[in-house]
Amino acid sequence: MSWHKITHIDGSETQYVAALDGIDLDEWDATPLNPDRCPDGHEEVDEDGNIFTPLEWARADLRARVNEIRDQQMNSTAPTSFGVVDNNDSSKIKMNGATTMAMLALQVGHPFVIGWTMADNSTVELTAAQLIQMGQEAGAHVAQVHAHAVGLKQQIEAATSLEDLDLIDHTTGWPGA
């Protein structure tokens, strides 16, 4: 089997074929593909038959991978002065509610202590001020993750070649990882 890009001589149609058997080469121009395979997904073929991924598609793919890691980092755990806390959507809602209760207790001068279950299932007793601090630190972690993703996307947009994109290390350097 030998893959070819065939283009009708009037330019009206292009196909990729695994063999030229049965192809009227008086009606079709045939270019062997390099590497010898069918283009996949958003790949394109240049005039010499070389298969390549256009820069914009490669950028979009890398941005999607950055977004996936960002979302995982934002919604897993967050390091705080009191230990590592869960940071999924449910935990964020609980922390928001508890922080609101803590702020109200401080405002009216009522005592406040809460046992908070950490990511490792240990329990930490926190005062109102400590709970508010822990919430701020968890929120700061999310902001740091977001900022890291923004920086990576700026590098992606600045890339002028596939080689430039290959140099972007999108898997390391995430806060808290």
Protein Blocks (a to p, Z undefined) as FASTA:
>chain_A
ZZdddddfklpaccddfbfghiafklpccdddddddddehjbccdfkopacddfklmmmm
mmmmmmmmmmmmmmmcdcdfkbccdfbfklmmmmmmmmmmmmmmmmnopacddddddfko
pacdddfklmmmmmmmmmmmmmmmmmmmmmmmmmmmmpcbfklmmmpcfkgoiehZZ
